[in-house]
């Protein structure tokens, strides 16, 4: 055993994995006498929150109501949202907005110096607070700055979590299951460190890098979901993966989203001949929920054999476009597209993981000491389809709840046995890293081709067969060689991909983001698909519709 690893042990009160809105809201809601560690795979702003263009959904207007927001969420989620989660999230809107304002986030104001509200797909009212068309950047940079200012928060950039540490697995049989920290790779020194704390929060984002085409940053490899599952937590509804309808189709711009707010402000989707085709698919046209819009675009692309469709806002005044979408206007102008005069080529791209680690109303997982927040978690809010801008709201509502729950259960006398240091004595350096690259590319292509916007049982079975083979190869590689960032991410992605396919095969209906040619109708029962490490089969559990 490498005894030097004992020196790479860090003790904290709370460990937070992830530096997006979810993780930072937990850190900044905890008392300043708590010693907190924030682990980020890259730099702190390299998180999905930073890239969010839309905003935060909250009921702030007199013409709006909590009930309307609740109803809109259930409709968008195709009646698969859990009532308690919807109510808690919507009712927490004002608290979440107050938290962000207290941190100093500068949102766009209207002429009366009140928060300007815009509208997005699925919403019946204007209820999206935003910072022009770069809300995520405003939130992320502000919260990161606040975290850096706190003397009780220690930041570890370029650290990638490997696995959680369960006290019951390294001590005597009388020790209860409890997560007491994790192992993480310091990418710069190439050493594995041990982080120990009575409370750990997974806020690692989603898993949409499992797909070939995605709007997500490179960090979205399902790390939190995979780690929690391996540790013993249940995972639910992994078949519901949202494809954003309008990702820019351009060779020089990878993963650049065209904000939902553009359609909210009147942009049209058109075919090459100019037809506004969404009117044929849904009476809400461009303001239909994302699953409807993405499926319509996918259908037209395949029907006509074209590479993209067009988004058109030229009918709006040029000053209106430049003032409402300054970031978008400037970026597209750099790419040679003047959106005041030209249409924008767009395609769907994998965007958001609606399923995740099962948590309760306080963001607690099945294991004591472990919380999951944001896209890593399954709260029950999104159902079969996430409504635009509900996800950032969920981050802050559940992040604040997690911090409150940690405070209520914090015990200065908490003690746990010392876990073993990371043991790499039985592995060697990899001789061919190309194996990782090959498996990575094959996994993502398999998911895109067989587990995409439109599915079938045969496609899913083919995907599962290939994923199981890849999983075996990756597991053997992981056991034989030193860990690296790419290997850790690939190990997590192949597990999450398997979860997605197994959940999809178990859902014998088409609902929301899961559309299968073999079961095109809605089932009469409303259930969630639940995976447990203790069971090999997927459980179908009735959705809780009670308040």
DOLO-273273 format. One line per field, with one value per residue (C-alpha): residue number from 1; residue in one letter; x, y, z. Coordinates in Angstrom, 1 decimal, padded with zeros to 4 digits. Each point is the difference from the previous one (the first is absolute). Example, Ala and Ser with C-alpha at 12.3 -4.5 7.8 and 13.67 -1.06 7.14 Angstrom:
2
nr = (1	2)
rest = (a	s)
x = (012.3	001.4)
y = (-004.5	003.4)
z = (007.8	-000.7)
END
This chain:
547
nr = (1	2	3	4	5	6	7	8	9	10	11	12	13	14	15	16	17	18	19	20	21	22	23	24	25	26	27	28	29	30	31	32	33	34	35	36	37	38	39	40	41	42	43	44	45	46	47	48	49	50	51	52	53	54	55	56	57	58	59	60	61	62	63	64	65	66	67	68	69	70	71	72	73	74	75	76	77	78	79	80	81	82	83	84	85	86	87	88	89	90	91	92	93	94	95	96	97	98	99	100	101	102	103	104	105	106	107	108	109	110	111	112	113	114	115	116	117	118	119	120	121	122	123	124	125	126	127	128	129	130	131	132	133	134	135	136	137	138	139	140	141	142	143	144	145	146	147	148	149	150	151	152	153	154	155	156	157	158	159	160	161	162	163	164	165	166	167	168	169	170	171	172	173	174	175	176	177	178	179	180	181	182	183	184	185	186	187	188	189	190	191	192	193	194	195	196	197	198	199	200	201	202	203	204	205	206	207	208	209	210	211	212	213	214	215	216	217	218	219	220	221	222	223	224	225	226	227	228	229	230	231	232	233	234	235	236	237	238	239	240	241	242	243	244	245	246	247	248	249	250	251	252	253	254	255	256	257	258	259	260	261	262	263	264	265	266	267	268	269	270	271	272	273	274	275	276	277	278	279	280	281	282	283	284	285	286	287	288	289	290	291	292	293	294	295	296	297	298	299	300	301	302	303	304	305	306	307	308	309	310	311	312	313	314	315	316	317	318	319	320	321	322	323	324	325	326	327	328	329	330	331	332	333	334	335	336	337	338	339	340	341	342	343	344	345	346	347	348	349	350	351	352	353	354	355	356	357	358	359	360	361	362	363	364	365	366	367	368	369	370	371	372	373	374	375	376	377	378	379	380	381	382	383	384	385	386	387	388	389	390	391	392	393	394	395	396	397	398	399	400	401	402	403	404	405	406	407	408	409	410	411	412	413	414	415	416	417	418	419	420	421	422	423	424	425	426	427	428	429	430	431	432	433	434	435	436	437	438	439	440	441	442	443	444	445	446	447	448	449	450	451	452	453	454	455	456	457	458	459	460	461	462	463	464	465	466	467	468	469	470	471	472	473	474	475	476	477	478	479	480	481	482	483	484	485	486	487	488	489	490	491	492	493	494	495	496	497	498	499	500	501	502	503	504	505	506	507	508	509	510	511	512	513	514	515	516	517	518	519	520	521	522	523	524	525	526	527	528	529	530	531	532	533	534	535	536	537	538	539	540	541	542	543	544	545	546	547)
rest = (x	x	x	x	x	x	x	x	x	x	x	x	x	x	x	x	x	x	x	x	x	x	x	x	x	x	x	x	x	x	x	x	x	x	x	x	x	x	x	x	x	x	x	x	x	x	x	x	x	x	x	x	x	x	x	x	x	x	x	x	x	x	x	x	x	x	x	x	x	x	x	x	x	x	x	x	x	x	x	x	x	x	x	x	x	x	x	x	x	x	x	x	x	x	x	x	x	x	x	x	x	x	x	x	x	x	x	x	x	x	x	x	x	x	x	x	x	x	x	x	x	x	x	x	x	x	x	x	x	x	x	x	x	x	x	x	x	x	x	x	x	x	x	x	x	x	x	x	x	x	x	x	x	x	x	x	x	x	x	x	x	x	x	x	x	x	x	x	x	x	x	x	x	x	x	x	x	x	x	x	x	x	x	x	x	x	x	x	x	x	x	x	x	x	x	x	x	x	x	x	x	x	x	x	x	x	x	x	x	x	x	x	x	x	x	x	x	x	x	x	x	x	x	x	x	x	x	x	x	x	x	x	x	x	x	x	x	x	x	x	x	x	x	x	x	x	x	x	x	x	x	x	x	x	x	x	x	x	x	x	x	x	x	x	x	x	x	x	x	x	x	x	x	x	x	x	x	x	x	x	x	x	x	x	x	x	x	x	x	x	x	x	x	x	x	x	x	x	x	x	x	x	x	x	x	x	x	x	x	x	x	x	x	x	x	x	x	x	x	x	x	x	x	x	x	x	x	x	x	x	x	x	x	x	x	x	x	x	x	x	x	x	x	x	x	x	x	x	x	x	x	x	x	x	x	x	x	x	x	x	x	x	x	x	x	x	x	x	x	x	x	x	x	x	x	x	x	x	x	x	x	x	x	x	x	x	x	x	x	x	x	x	x	x	x	x	x	x	x	x	x	x	x	x	x	x	x	x	x	x	x	x	x	x	x	x	x	x	x	x	x	x	x	x	x	x	x	x	x	x	x	x	x	x	x	x	x	x	x	x	x	x	x	x	x	x	x	x	x	x	x	x	x	x	x	x	x	x	x	x	x	x	x	x	x	x	x	x	x	x	x	x	x	x	x	x	x	x	x	x	x	x	x	x	x	x	x	x	x	x	x	x	x	x	x	x	x	x	x	x	x	x	x	x	x	x	x	x	x	x	x	x	x	x	x	x	x	x	x	x	x	x	x	x	x	x	x	x	x	x	x	x	x	x	x	x	x	x	x	x	x	x	x	x	x	x	x)
x = (000.0	001.3	000.4	000.4	-003.7	-000.7	001.4	-002.6	-002.9	-002.2	-002.6	-003.1	-003.5	-001.6	001.3	-001.7	000.8	-000.8	000.1	-003.2	-003.1	-001.0	003.3	000.7	-003.5	000.7	003.4	-001.2	-003.1	002.1	001.3	003.4	001.5	-000.4	003.1	-001.0	001.8	-001.2	001.4	-000.1	001.1	001.2	-000.1	-003.0	-002.1	000.3	-003.4	-003.4	-001.3	002.5	-001.3	-003.7	-001.4	-003.6	-000.6	-001.7	-003.8	-001.8	-003.5	000.6	-002.7	-003.4	-001.7	001.8	-000.6	001.7	-002.8	000.5	003.8	-000.9	-002.5	002.5	002.6	-002.3	-001.1	003.6	000.9	-002.8	-001.6	002.9	001.3	-000.3	-002.3	002.0	003.1	-001.9	-001.7	003.3	001.9	-002.6	-000.7	003.7	000.3	000.0	002.5	002.3	-000.2	000.7	003.0	001.4	-000.6	001.7	003.0	000.1	-001.2	-000.9	-003.2	-001.5	-002.5	-003.0	-000.8	-001.4	003.2	-001.7	001.3	-000.8	-001.9	000.1	-001.9	001.3	-001.5	-002.6	-000.6	-003.5	001.4	003.1	001.9	003.6	002.5	003.1	003.2	-000.5	000.7	003.0	-001.7	002.1	003.2	-001.3	-001.0	003.1	002.5	-001.7	-000.3	003.6	001.2	-002.0	001.5	003.5	-000.5	-001.0	002.9	-001.8	-000.2	003.0	-000.1	001.6	000.0	001.0	-001.0	-002.2	-001.9	000.5	-002.2	-001.8	001.2	-002.5	000.9	-001.7	002.3	003.3	-000.8	-001.6	-003.5	-001.7	000.8	-003.1	000.1	001.1	001.9	003.0	001.7	001.6	003.1	000.9	002.8	002.0	000.5	003.0	002.1	-001.6	-000.4	-003.2	-001.1	-002.4	-002.6	-001.9	-003.0	-003.3	-002.0	000.6	-002.1	000.1	-000.7	001.8	-002.6	-001.4	001.2	-000.7	003.6	-001.3	-001.3	002.0	-001.7	-000.6	-000.4	001.8	003.5	002.5	-000.5	-003.4	001.0	-002.5	002.7	-002.4	-002.6	002.4	001.9	-003.3	-001.3	003.3	-000.2	-003.6	-002.4	-003.1	-000.2	-003.2	-001.5	003.3	-001.9	-001.1	002.8	-000.9	001.2	000.1	-001.8	002.3	003.7	002.0	001.0	003.4	003.4	001.8	-002.4	-000.3	-002.8	-001.3	-003.6	-002.5	-002.0	-003.6	-000.8	000.4	-003.0	-001.7	000.5	-001.6	002.6	-001.3	001.3	000.1	000.9	002.3	-003.1	-001.0	-002.9	-000.7	-000.4	-000.7	-003.6	-000.5	001.2	-001.5	-002.4	002.6	002.4	003.5	-001.1	-000.8	002.1	003.5	-000.7	-002.8	002.2	003.1	-002.0	-001.6	003.4	001.5	-003.0	000.4	003.8	-000.5	-003.0	001.7	003.6	001.3	002.7	-001.9	-003.0	-000.1	-000.8	-001.3	-000.4	000.5	-003.5	000.9	001.6	003.8	000.3	-002.3	002.1	003.3	-001.3	-001.7	002.7	003.3	002.2	-001.7	000.1	003.7	001.1	-002.0	001.4	003.5	-001.1	-001.3	-003.7	-001.8	-003.2	-001.7	000.1	000.7	-001.6	002.0	000.7	-001.0	-000.1	-001.0	002.7	000.1	-000.5	-001.4	-000.2	-003.4	000.6	002.7	000.8	-003.2	-000.2	-002.7	-001.3	003.3	002.3	000.9	000.9	-000.5	003.3	000.6	002.3	-000.5	-002.0	-000.6	-001.1	-000.8	000.3	001.7	-003.2	-003.5	-002.4	-003.1	-000.3	000.5	-002.0	000.2	001.3	001.6	-001.7	002.4	001.7	-001.4	003.4	001.9	-002.9	000.3	003.7	-000.5	-003.1	001.5	003.5	-001.4	-002.0	003.1	002.0	-002.8	-000.3	003.8	-000.1	-002.9	001.9	003.6	001.7	003.4	000.6	-000.5	002.8	000.8	002.9	002.9	-000.6	002.8	002.1	-000.4	001.9	001.6	002.7	-001.6	-000.4	002.4	000.1	-002.2	001.9	-002.6	-002.3	-001.6	-002.2	-001.7	-000.6	-001.4	-002.4	-001.0	-000.9	-001.8	-002.1	-001.2	-000.7	-002.0	-002.1	-000.6	-001.0	-002.1	-001.1	-000.8	-003.2	-001.9	000.6	-001.1	000.4	002.3	002.2	000.1	000.9	002.9	001.2	-000.1	001.9	002.8	000.1	000.3	003.0	001.6	-000.7	001.9	003.0	000.0	-000.3	003.0	002.0	-000.9	001.2	003.3	001.2	000.5	-003.0	-000.2	-002.6	-001.1	-000.2	-002.0	-002.5	-000.3	-000.6	-002.8	-001.5	-000.3	-001.8	-002.4	-000.6	-000.9	-002.5	-001.6	-000.5	-001.3	-002.5	-001.1	-000.6	-002.1	-002.4	-002.6	-001.5	000.9	-000.1	001.9	003.6	-000.3	-001.6	000.1	-001.4	-001.1	-002.2	-001.2	-002.8	-000.1	-000.4	-002.9	002.2	002.5	003.2	003.7	002.7	002.3	003.4	001.5	003.5	-001.6	-002.4	000.9	-003.4	-001.5	-002.9	-003.1	-001.3	-003.1	000.6	-001.1	-002.7	-001.0	001.1)
y = (000.0	003.5	001.5	003.5	000.1	000.3	003.5	000.9	-000.1	003.0	000.5	002.2	000.5	-000.1	-001.1	001.3	-001.6	002.4	003.8	000.9	001.7	-003.1	-000.5	003.7	000.6	-002.7	001.4	003.6	-001.0	-001.7	001.9	001.5	-002.0	-003.2	-001.2	-000.7	-001.5	000.6	-002.4	001.0	-002.1	003.0	003.7	001.1	001.6	-003.1	-001.2	-000.2	002.9	002.3	-000.8	000.4	002.8	000.0	000.7	-000.9	-000.8	001.6	001.4	003.8	001.6	000.9	-001.5	-003.3	-002.5	-002.9	-002.3	001.0	-000.8	-003.3	-000.8	001.0	-002.3	-003.0	000.6	000.2	-003.1	-001.8	-000.7	-001.9	002.6	-000.7	002.4	000.6	000.9	002.3	001.9	000.3	001.3	002.5	001.3	000.5	002.3	003.2	-001.3	-001.1	003.4	001.8	-002.2	000.9	003.7	-000.1	-001.6	002.9	-001.5	002.9	-001.0	002.0	002.7	001.5	003.7	000.1	-001.5	-003.2	-003.4	-000.5	-003.2	-001.9	-003.1	-003.4	-003.2	-001.6	003.1	001.6	003.2	002.2	-001.3	-000.4	002.4	000.4	001.9	000.9	-003.3	-001.1	-000.7	-003.0	002.0	002.8	-002.6	-002.1	002.8	001.7	-003.2	-001.0	003.4	-000.3	-003.5	001.2	002.8	-002.4	-001.0	-003.2	-001.3	-001.8	-000.5	-002.9	000.6	-002.8	-002.7	-002.8	-002.2	-003.7	-001.8	000.6	-001.4	-002.0	-000.5	-003.4	-001.4	000.5	-000.4	-002.7	-001.4	002.1	003.2	001.4	001.0	003.6	002.0	001.6	001.5	-001.0	-000.6	002.5	000.3	003.2	000.3	002.3	-002.2	-003.3	-001.0	-001.3	001.8	-001.0	002.5	-000.7	001.7	-000.9	001.5	-000.3	001.7	-001.2	002.9	-001.2	000.7	-002.4	-002.6	001.3	-000.6	-003.5	001.3	000.8	003.4	002.0	003.6	-000.9	000.9	-002.8	-000.5	-001.5	-003.7	-001.2	-000.3	000.6	-002.3	-002.8	000.4	000.1	-003.1	-001.9	001.0	-001.4	002.8	-000.4	001.8	000.8	001.0	-000.1	-000.5	003.7	001.9	003.4	001.0	003.8	000.8	002.8	-000.5	002.0	-002.1	001.5	-001.7	002.6	000.0	-003.2	-000.3	003.6	000.3	002.4	001.1	-001.1	003.6	000.9	-002.1	001.5	003.4	-001.1	-001.8	-002.5	-003.4	-000.4	-002.6	000.8	001.0	002.5	-002.0	000.6	-003.7	-000.1	001.0	-003.6	-001.6	001.9	002.9	001.7	-000.1	001.3	000.3	-003.7	-001.9	-001.0	-003.6	000.9	002.5	-002.2	-003.0	002.2	001.3	-003.6	-001.2	002.8	-000.5	-003.7	000.4	002.5	-001.3	003.3	000.8	002.8	002.2	003.8	002.3	003.4	003.2	002.4	001.3	001.7	003.5	-000.1	002.1	-002.4	-003.0	001.6	001.2	-003.3	-002.3	001.9	-003.0	-002.2	002.9	000.6	-003.6	-000.9	003.2	-001.4	-003.1	002.0	-000.1	003.3	-001.1	003.3	-000.9	-003.8	-003.2	-002.2	-003.7	-002.2	-003.7	-001.8	-001.1	-002.0	002.6	-001.1	-003.1	-000.1	-003.1	-000.5	-001.0	-000.4	002.6	001.2	003.5	000.9	-001.3	-003.0	-003.2	-003.6	000.2	001.9	003.0	000.2	002.6	000.6	003.3	001.4	-002.1	-002.8	-000.6	-001.4	002.1	-000.8	003.6	-000.6	-003.2	-001.0	003.4	003.0	003.3	002.8	001.8	-002.2	-001.7	003.0	000.6	-003.6	000.5	002.9	-001.3	-003.4	001.4	002.2	-002.9	-002.2	002.6	000.4	-003.7	-000.3	002.7	-001.8	-003.2	001.2	-001.4	001.2	-003.4	-001.9	-002.6	-002.8	-002.4	000.9	-001.5	-001.6	002.1	-000.4	-003.2	000.1	-002.6	-002.6	002.1	001.4	002.8	-000.4	-001.0	001.1	002.9	-000.4	-002.7	002.7	002.2	-002.8	-001.1	003.6	000.6	-003.3	000.5	003.5	-001.0	-003.0	002.1	002.6	-002.5	-002.4	001.9	003.4	002.1	-002.9	-003.5	-003.6	-003.2	-001.4	003.0	000.0	-003.7	000.6	002.9	-002.1	-002.8	002.3	001.9	-003.2	-001.0	003.5	-000.1	-003.3	001.4	003.3	-001.8	-002.2	003.0	001.9	-003.0	-000.3	003.5	003.3	002.2	003.1	002.6	-001.5	-003.5	001.1	001.9	-003.0	-002.4	002.3	000.6	-003.6	-000.8	002.9	-001.0	-003.4	001.5	002.1	-003.0	-002.3	002.7	000.6	-003.7	-000.2	002.9	-001.5	003.3	003.2	002.9	003.3	-000.5	-003.7	-000.7	-003.6	-001.2	-003.3	001.7	003.3	000.5	001.1	-002.7	000.4	-000.6	002.8	-001.5	000.8	-002.4	-000.7	-001.7	-001.3	-001.6	-002.7	-001.0	-001.1	001.0	003.4	000.7	001.8	002.1	002.1	003.8	001.8	002.5	001.0	003.3)
z = (000.0	-000.8	003.5	-001.5	-000.7	003.7	-000.2	-002.6	002.4	000.7	002.7	-000.4	001.4	-003.4	-003.4	-003.1	-003.4	-002.8	-000.3	-001.9	001.4	002.1	001.8	000.5	001.5	002.6	000.8	000.3	002.1	002.7	003.1	-000.4	002.9	-002.1	-001.7	-003.6	-003.0	-003.6	-002.6	-003.6	-003.0	-001.8	001.0	002.1	-002.8	-002.2	000.9	-001.8	002.0	-001.6	-003.5	000.8	-002.2	001.1	003.7	003.3	000.0	003.0	000.6	000.5	-002.1	001.3	-003.0	000.7	002.8	001.7	-001.2	-003.7	000.4	001.6	-002.8	-002.7	001.5	000.1	-003.6	-001.2	002.0	-001.6	003.4	001.3	002.4	003.7	001.7	003.1	-002.0	-002.3	002.9	002.0	-003.0	-001.2	003.5	000.5	-002.9	001.9	002.5	-002.8	-001.7	003.3	000.5	-003.4	000.5	003.4	-001.7	-002.4	-003.2	-002.4	-001.9	-002.8	001.2	-001.8	-000.4	003.5	001.4	000.9	-001.1	-003.7	-000.7	-003.2	-001.2	-001.2	-001.4	002.2	002.2	-000.1	001.5	-000.1	003.0	-001.0	001.7	-002.1	-000.6	-003.6	-001.9	002.2	003.4	000.8	-000.4	002.3	002.6	-000.2	000.0	003.0	002.1	-000.8	001.1	003.3	000.6	-000.6	002.5	002.8	002.2	001.1	-003.5	-001.5	-003.8	-001.8	-003.7	-002.5	002.5	-001.3	002.5	-000.5	002.6	003.3	003.3	002.0	003.6	000.1	-002.7	001.8	003.7	002.1	-000.7	002.6	-001.8	-001.8	-003.7	-000.1	-002.6	001.6	-003.0	-003.3	-002.0	-002.6	-002.6	-000.1	-003.7	000.3	002.3	-001.2	003.6	001.7	003.1	002.8	001.1	003.2	001.5	001.8	-003.0	-003.7	-002.7	-003.6	-002.4	-003.0	-002.7	-002.5	-002.4	-003.5	-001.2	-000.4	-003.3	-003.1	-000.4	003.1	001.2	003.3	001.1	000.1	003.8	-000.5	000.2	002.7	002.7	002.9	-001.2	-000.6	003.3	002.0	-001.8	000.6	003.7	000.3	-000.9	-002.1	-003.4	-001.8	-003.4	-001.9	-003.3	000.0	-001.6	-001.4	-003.5	-000.3	-003.3	-001.1	000.1	-002.6	-003.0	-000.9	-000.6	002.2	003.0	002.0	002.5	-000.4	001.0	-001.4	003.1	000.5	000.7	-003.7	-000.8	003.1	-001.6	-003.3	-002.1	-002.6	-001.0	-003.8	-002.6	-003.0	-002.0	002.7	001.4	003.7	000.7	003.8	-000.6	-001.5	003.2	003.0	000.4	002.2	-003.0	001.0	003.7	000.4	002.5	-001.0	-000.6	-002.5	-001.9	000.0	-001.4	-002.7	-001.1	000.0	-002.1	-002.6	-000.2	-000.7	-002.3	-002.2	000.3	001.2	002.6	001.9	000.1	000.4	002.9	-001.2	002.0	-002.9	000.3	003.3	000.0	-000.1	003.2	001.8	-001.1	001.0	003.4	001.0	-001.3	000.2	000.7	-002.7	-002.5	000.5	000.0	-003.2	-001.7	000.7	-001.9	-002.9	000.8	000.5	001.8	-000.8	-003.7	-000.2	001.3	002.4	-000.9	003.0	001.0	003.2	002.4	003.2	002.8	003.4	002.1	001.6	002.0	002.7	003.5	002.0	002.8	002.5	000.6	001.8	-002.8	002.0	-001.8	001.2	001.8	003.2	-000.4	-003.7	-001.9	-003.7	-001.5	-003.4	-003.2	001.9	002.0	-000.6	002.1	-002.0	-001.3	-003.7	-000.7	-003.6	-001.3	001.7	-000.5	-001.0	002.8	002.7	000.4	001.4	002.3	001.2	000.6	002.4	001.8	000.7	000.6	002.8	001.4	000.1	001.8	002.6	000.5	000.5	002.7	001.8	000.1	000.5	003.1	001.0	001.7	-003.2	-000.4	-002.4	-000.5	-002.3	-003.5	-001.9	-002.3	-003.7	-001.1	-003.4	000.7	-002.3	-003.1	-002.6	-002.5	-003.1	-003.1	-002.5	000.8	-003.4	001.6	002.1	-003.0	-002.1	002.6	000.8	-003.7	-000.4	003.1	-001.0	-003.6	001.3	002.3	-002.7	-002.7	002.1	003.2	-001.5	-000.5	-001.7	001.3	-000.6	002.0	-002.6	000.1	003.8	000.1	-002.5	002.2	003.2	-001.6	-001.2	003.3	002.0	-002.1	000.4	003.8	000.3	-002.0	002.0	003.4	-000.9	-001.1	003.3	002.1	-001.8	-000.4	001.9	000.0	-002.3	-000.5	-003.3	001.5	003.0	-002.2	-002.5	002.9	001.2	-003.4	-001.0	003.3	-000.5	-003.6	001.2	002.4	-002.7	-002.3	002.8	001.1	-003.6	-000.7	003.1	-001.0	-002.2	-001.2	-001.6	002.4	-000.1	-000.9	-000.4	-003.4	-001.3	-003.3	001.6	002.7	-001.5	002.5	003.7	002.6	002.4	003.0	001.1	001.2	000.4	-000.9	002.9	-000.1	003.2	000.4	002.0	-002.8	-003.5	-001.5	-000.3	002.4	-001.1	002.9	-000.1	-000.1	003.2	-001.1	003.5	001.5)
END
